[in-house]
Amino acid sequence: MRYNDRVTLIYLTGPVDELTGEISKRIVADVPSTIIPITDVQELATYGLLKTTAYEVHLKNNVDVPNRLSIDGIEQSIVTSYRQRKVTVIICGK
């Protein structure tokens, strides 16, 4: 599999700041990946994403699952993830 695309992994760390309401983030930029849009209606219904655009993101090797994922500057929520021997697959949508 070729990993031609790049994504940004966003890990939310620490508690919420009481004054600003912001959460501290750890960002890992330009992670090699393969991004596949999910177009099958049955698969979208399985993940509860019928009204949004959903993506299947393949990351090489085992990676800690992030809290959010940024594709082309747009943050996506993580719906589910799978870890296999040499790949991590993340299903994400808005």
JOTADA-V68525 format. One record per pair of residues at least 24 apart in sequence whose C-alpha atoms are under 8 Angstrom apart, sorted by the first residue. I is the first residue (numbers start at 0). J is the second residue. Records with the same first field share a line. If there is no record, write none. Layout:
I->J / J
//
This chain:
1->32 / 33
2->31 / 32 / 33 / 58 / 59
3->31 / 32 / 33
4->31 / 32 / 33 / 34
5->29 / 30 / 31 / 32 / 33 / 70
6->30 / 31 / 32 / 68 / 69 / 70 / 71
7->68 / 69 / 70
8->65 / 66 / 67 / 68 / 69
9->65 / 66 / 67 / 68 / 69
10->65 / 66 / 67
11->65 / 66
30->58
31->58 / 59
32->56 / 57 / 58 / 59
33->57 / 58
46->78
48->92
51->92 / 93
52->92 / 93
53->90 / 91 / 92 / 93
54->90 / 91 / 92
55->88 / 89 / 90 / 91
56->88 / 89 / 90 / 91
57->86 / 87 / 88 / 89
58->86 / 87 / 88
59->85 / 86 / 87
60->84 / 85 / 86 / 87
61->85 / 86 / 87
62->87
64->89
//
